[in-house]
Amino acid sequence: MTQPFWTISDKAEPTSLSPKRTVTMKIKRPGTQQTKIILSVALKTMSNGHLTHDTARAMEHKLGYHEIDFDSVMKIIEETTDHVAHTIPRLADSTVTDLDIIVKIVDHNPHALRRIDLDVYMVKLLENQREPIRIEHAGKCSICCEEFGTGGMINSLNCRHTYHHHCIVEWVKKRLTCPCCRKILLDGTVDRGWYFRRELGTKLSFIN
């Protein structure tokens, strides 16, 4: 498997408030349907300018969750801490300067799961499930080939194809396309803001 490659840069801006320190990680997977993943953690440093254990652990957790291989994660953290240690002393006045360390990662792993896309779409399916109306009772779910009238909640996708809720949930765990027309179920415009406010790594109860 081709290993990911990355670049590390920084953006510093003066501020009149308490300075903000962040590490922003941007994961791009060319040749896949996955949208760009943007992750952010608080940048905290020790007296020698290196990353604190909490910052390094947060980076490891988030990158690992998005299936960046462990060896690459360790190298990214090591290079990031070196970059930070060399950058902060060069700031004109670190007490009034916002600093964002930007790690851009290009990952060519075609088998990486689309974690955020999957979690977001699971929420969408859960919120939009419904009981079939009478005219739909004779229709069949093309995944299990059983009629909707036999019971159970259903979901109608944007492409207007309809499936049993439990059937389409299991399907999208493997691929985020419609079983009938193969339309991509996410177009990159979904709101992922709620996701980043959650504690990353917490499993949603309805995914299991």
RANOR-V373275 format. One record per residue. RES is the residue in one small letter. SS is DSSP state (~ for helix, > for strand, _ for the rest). NEAR is the number of other ideal C-beta (glycine too) atoms within 12 Angstrom. Layout:
[[RES,SS,NEAR] [RES,SS,NEAR]]
This chain:
[[m,_,14] [t,_,16] [q,_,18] [p,_,31] [f,>,20] [w,>,29] [t,>,19] [i,>,29] [s,>,20] [d,>,28] [k,>,20] [a,>,26] [e,>,18] [p,>,17] [t,_,18] [s,_,11] [l,_,11] [s,_,11] [p,_,23] [k,_,22] [r,>,32] [t,>,28] [v,>,42] [t,>,30] [m,>,41] [k,>,30] [i,>,37] [k,>,26] [r,_,28] [p,_,18] [g,_,14] [t,_,25] [q,_,23] [q,_,28] [t,_,25] [k,_,24] [i,>,37] [i,>,25] [l,>,33] [s,>,24] [v,>,30] [a,>,24] [l,_,39] [k,_,26] [t,>,30] [m,_,17] [s,_,9] [n,_,14] [g,_,25] [h,_,24] [l,>,34] [t,_,23] [h,~,15] [d,~,17] [t,~,28] [a,~,29] [r,~,21] [a,~,29] [m,~,43] [e,~,32] [h,~,23] [k,~,36] [l,~,38] [g,~,26] [y,~,28] [h,_,37] [e,_,28] [i,_,38] [d,_,23] [f,~,16] [d,~,16] [s,~,31] [v,~,32] [m,~,19] [k,~,24] [i,~,38] [i,~,36] [e,~,22] [e,~,27] [t,~,40] [t,~,31] [d,~,20] [h,~,30] [v,~,39] [a,~,22] [h,~,19] [t,~,29] [i,~,30] [p,_,16] [r,_,16] [l,_,23] [a,_,13] [d,_,16] [s,~,22] [t,~,16] [v,~,17] [t,>,25] [d,>,23] [l,>,35] [d,>,29] [i,>,42] [i,>,26] [v,>,42] [k,>,25] [i,>,38] [v,>,23] [d,_,33] [h,_,22] [n,_,25] [p,_,16] [h,_,17] [a,_,31] [l,_,24] [r,_,35] [r,~,34] [i,~,35] [d,~,34] [l,~,34] [d,~,34] [v,~,32] [y,~,37] [m,~,34] [v,~,26] [k,~,29] [l,~,35] [l,~,22] [e,~,15] [n,~,21] [q,_,25] [r,>,18] [e,_,18] [p,_,27] [i,_,14] [r,~,10] [i,~,10] [e,~,23] [h,_,19] [a,_,14] [g,_,23] [k,>,22] [c,_,33] [s,_,21] [i,_,27] [c,_,21] [c,_,14] [e,_,21] [e,>,19] [f,~,31] [g,~,19] [t,~,17] [g,_,16] [g,_,26] [m,_,25] [i,>,34] [n,>,37] [s,>,27] [l,_,32] [n,_,21] [c,_,19] [r,_,13] [h,_,26] [t,>,34] [y,>,37] [h,>,35] [h,~,32] [h,~,23] [c,~,28] [i,~,38] [v,~,30] [e,~,21] [w,~,30] [v,~,34] [k,_,23] [k,_,15] [r,_,23] [l,_,35] [t,>,24] [c,_,26] [p,_,27] [c,_,20] [c,_,14] [r,_,15] [k,_,18] [i,>,24] [l,_,33] [l,_,30] [d,_,16] [g,_,19] [t,_,11] [v,_,24] [d,_,14] [r,_,27] [g,~,11] [w,~,15] [y,~,28] [f,~,19] [r,_,11] [r,_,18] [e,_,13] [l,_,27] [g,_,18] [t,_,14] [k,_,15] [l,_,24] [s,_,10] [f,_,20] [i,_,20] [n,_,9]]
